[in-house]
Amino acid sequence: MIGIHPNNQVPTLEDYNLYTSDPVLRRAVERGGARWRDAELARQGAEYGAADTLRAGEEANRHAPELNAYSAQGERIDEVRFHPAWHQMMALARRNGICNLPQFDARPSAWVAYGATIYMHCQVEAGSTCPSTMTKASIPLLRRNPELWGVLEPLLASTDYDARDVPLAGKRSISVGMGMTEKQGGSDLRTNTTTAEPAGHGAWGDEYRINGHKWFFSAPMCDGHLVLARAEEGGQTCFFVPRWRPDGSKNGVNILRLKDKVGDRSNSSSEVEFHDAWGVRVGELGRGIATTIEMASHTRLDCALAGAGIMRQALVQALHYARGRHAFGKVLAEQPAMTALLADMALEVEAALLLALDLAGRYGLDDALDTAWRRIVTPAAKFWNCKRSVAFTGEAMEVFGGNGYVETGPMGRLFRQAPVNSIWEGSGNVMCLDVLRAVSRQPEDAARLLENLQETASQEPLLAAQVDWLRAALGRPEALEPQARRFAQRLVLTVQGCLMLRHASSQAAGAFIASRFGPDWGAVLGADCGTEDPAALLQGVWAD
């Protein structure tokens, strides 16, 4: 408990450990078999909570990247320049394993360790996770081109951040972005018009000349991008397009502008044109969309982890503020309405973390049940955690009152950052439709998942009823699409309820199930936290 400031203003939260102060996270890491990473995560937690790191996160977003398309001599350079704080956060992400840990560490629990790190990193500066997680997600695809992989492997395995804009031959490490969507199609990648013309076979594989545009070209200063283009002989295909050609000349990727975004200000997103850009094929001809969807599965997991992390930081900031401010004769956190709100927020954060980190652990396993979880629960978790974080950060801002609505505090940036995870890699409707596609195309996966949930849900009638509802809904496939969001919400709440029953305290699990499946839950946080003793739910939530 912090002391009350003489003028009732709460001091900035800094110099605390994001890992050791989070009992739910520590238990999840141990349960996921990643205790071997505990000391390193504690080191990272202290680093993330240090005043210098928090200041860098703020400065990276306050000083937005700038595009310099031409040099002083009029040469096309297409360079995006960043504040030093951006490079500080990118180096932190690289050093801590966000760019590559689970792709080069064969232990299944490496995915849990990775998930814990990105969960903490997003609490401090989420924009730098975009190029970092895309780099990690690109690795399985790039391995499919052995000639290219021979060049890129040591650069992708490195934990040494290299910000220099030079050809790959001179780099210590690289980052990889994506160029998929076009102005006429958005998520409908089948309508893409960018073309790829064969240009022979070289040292890195089958070469192509690429022409066209991308409406969103994520992180244009990445050293290379995975680009979707229509090959003349095979349809939509995936290509690796570097910033610099192997001969050291600048590639034909022209940055038209940087997007002026609502949030995610530290990270540059751009619109580009390709003018005979040099690229090499990754994966099979005509299988580009399927190839990139595999990459998207990994980045969607990252969105679910990021959404949970943003909610955790919003909760911690709200607790810190409410415990340090008096209102109406009491500490704000002890006012009954505020206690109920904070308790409901704590339930939301615990369930979001259990959902995301349990799912992360399944990415390191290959049995049929884990495959079913990945296929069906990943888009549902991405939909739910990201969607909930938008309302959640707004609610946390209200805890501060007017102090939360000014840029000198932390809440404005959290609030603006939250929606991007809901949109990136597929908006809410796309995620819910992907859930329906997964259960219809692999009905055996749906059966395995529901049977697994039933084993836990049978202990609690409210949960068992949800599993029955899901099973009945699957029996009416013709009626599912108009109710895609309802089905996804029911599914993800049932999954969260089962995970809470398995891993949370009996009090927290009971409160979550009673509230989330009760008649008064759903409109606003704090309306029903499922218990008559909300203060008890806050014990041990944050070891401040």
Order of alpha helices (4+ residues) and beta strands (2+ residues): alpha-alpha-alpha-beta-beta-alpha-alpha-alpha-alpha-alpha-beta-beta-beta-beta-beta-beta-beta-alpha-beta-beta-alpha-alpha-alpha-alpha-alpha-alpha-alpha-alpha-alpha
